[in-house]
Amino acid sequence: MGASRWIYFTDNHDNPQVALEDLREQIFQESWRHEEPYPETIEELIEGGGLDAEGAHSILDVDRVIVSSDSDYEETGAIRIINSHELTEYFGTEQPTRERIEEVYRTSASELPPMFRGSGCCAPVYSGEGDCVGLVFWGMSGD
């Protein structure tokens, strides 16, 4: 099937790990409730081998947030928080709005990290007035 790129926005910006866990639960509920037998939890889905063959091609394929000063660092199963230098490099500003992030993602997703399957990145999302209003998670995963 190949790898899939994905992107998710959340209003939660206080704790990236909690925001990731909340998004994973939301996507699990939206994506897997039609399966028979229905896995009750993400853990049950994983332990039952539901993601072994191809992965979920979504944020379900990552489970932790990491910080690294190395902008090329990627770790399977992890979301790396990008730094302010990278925000400027990728989005043209240290305070990108959702609209700017969506535009860059739509036109240049293949130029954004991660470059390898099974990982992703996280960045703050700002309002036009410069207030942090959420987080964006993006990545690439799947077979």
Beta strands, then each sheet from edge to edge (+ up, - down):
strand 1: 4-10
strand 2: 64-66
strand 3: 78-81
strand 4: 119-126
strand 5: 132-141
sheet 1: 1+ 5- 4+ 3+ 2+
end
